[in-house]
Amino acid sequence: MKLLDKLIIKDFLKTYFFVVLMLILIVLVLDFTEKNDAFIRHNVPGNEILKYMLNYGLYLNNLLTPITVFISVIFITSKMAGRTEIIAILSSGVSFTRMLVPFLASAVLIGVASFLLNGWVLPIATAGVYNFKAEYLEDNRTFDKQNIHIKISPDTYAYLSRYYTSGNIGYSFTMEQVEDGQLLKKLSADRIVWDTAKRAWTVKNWRLRELGDMKEEYSVGENMDTVLSITPKDFDLPKNHHETLILPELSKQIVILEERGADNVNFYRIERYVRFMSPFAAVILTFIGVIVSSKKTRGGSGFKIAMGFGLAFVYIILFLLSRTFAESGSQYPLLTVWLPNLVFMVTGFVMYKTVPR
């Protein structure tokens, strides 16, 4: 059986890489065709386009993993079933569980590779895709934001009416300290400017109001340095910032946001859950794929591959829905993120009980 194990693993991985390459190339060709006019209009250098295609291909590899794994395992297993190889294996005394070992071993290798890509390679590629689109494809490249609310610490809140990254200047700045629903301190300023030499914020034309038990103090001034736990990077975060951080950086950012009591920390936590959850999809879908396609049928492998596409798309849709529900404020975000894997895991075990031994 060891020789057969090696053959199955070799065929599985070879088919998987072929399917991945073909699907990614198809999507990249379609994407290039769609954006070609924009490339010409913005005079995008050829090396930048190639770099974008490479980064986008890595992004697609992660997105298409459920489909590619399912198609690969169904193609290999249905081909073996069509040549009655599975019947011969089971007739020789090998159990169905033992026959699953090389398939699951291949899925584990794919899962480990997926985890490494998700944790350290894909975030860099995702950042590259977003930066390319911002620099070459978006017509409005001047960054400014309006009505910004930031939670600096568990009881301190800041507000800016407008912020410009070109000079790291914010207008109509307000910082409030609130404890148990009571306002203790309020700092207002016409402008707030980042001093690169001091690496600190300077407020211009400021007004400070401090409320005590029986008194109120009010003071004003022209310039004052402040110590805030935020930097210009907090105002210039890229789109979907949590997706562009490698795993150690993501864990560090979660700690920073938790110390601040920031409201958007949930997005970073869910991204971390997803990176540990998604590699298991390869193992679960491989398990189901072998069960679905191990029986010989008259119609060949075409119907099974089509069914594999369907099940893989169901998994992706369920994953996207569960992530959306988790990010929208689910009471149990970890369980919500893991829901697709749990559903397909239970489905796989139910199907396993019906497989002829």
C-alpha positions, 0 to 999 in steps of 0.5 A: 500500500505504501507504493500506492500511497505515493502514487495517490499523493503524487497524482493528487498534488500534481492535479491540484497544482495544475487546476490552481494554475489553470484557474488563476491564469483564466482569471488573470487573463480576464482581469487583464482584459478588463483593466487593459484600457486603464493600464494604457490610460495611466501609463502603467509600467510593464514591470508594475503590471507583472508585479500586480498580476503575481500578487493578485494570483497569490490572492486568487490561490487562497480564494480558490483553494476550496474549489481547486482541492475539491476538483482535484480530489474528485478528478483523481478518485473518480478516475480510480473508480472508473478503472475499478481500482478502488474496488480492487483496493477494497477487495484486497482487504484494505479498509476504506479508512486506510484508503483515505490516508494518502488523500488526507495526507495530501490535504494536510500538506496543502493546508500547511502551505495554505496556513503559511501563505495566509500568515506571511505571504498573502498579506504582503500580496494583498497590500501590493494589490491595494497599493497598485489600484490606489496608485494607478487605477483610482482617479482620485489619489488625494487622501483626505477623510472627514468626520473621523472618530477614534477611541484613543483609550478605554475612556478617551475619544477623539474627533476630527472634522477633516484630516489630510495625509499630505501634511499630517494636519487635522482640523476641528480637533476634539478630545474628550475623557468620559468615565461612567457617562460623565465628561471629565475633560474636553480639549478642543483645537482649531488644528492638530499637526504631527511634529516629525522631529518630536514624534508628537502631536501639536494642537493649535489654538486650543481650549481645555475644559476640566470638570471637577465635583464642584468646580470647572477650570477653563484654559486657552493657548496657541500651541501645546504638545500632546501625548496621544497613542495614535500616529499618522498611520492610524489615519492613513490605514489602507483599505481592509488593513487587517488583511494586509498584516502578516500574522505576528503584526496582526496579533500585535495590532489586536493588542494595541486596539484592545488597549485602546478599547477600539471599536474596530478590533473585532475585524482584526480578531476575525481575520486572525480566526479565519487564518487559523480556520481556512487551512482545515477546509482542504482536509474537510473537503478532501474527505467529502470529495473522496466519499462523493466520487469513490463509487463507480457510475455510468456517467463518468467523472463529469457529473462528479466534477460539476457537483464538486464545483457546486459544493465548493461554491456552497462552501465559499458562499457559506464562508462569506456569509459567516464572516459577514455575520461575525464582523457585523457583531455576532455574539460568538464570532469564533463559532460563527467563523468556524460554522462552514467547517463544522457544517461540512464536517458533520455532513462528511461524517454522515456521508461516510456512514453511507459509503459501502465498505 
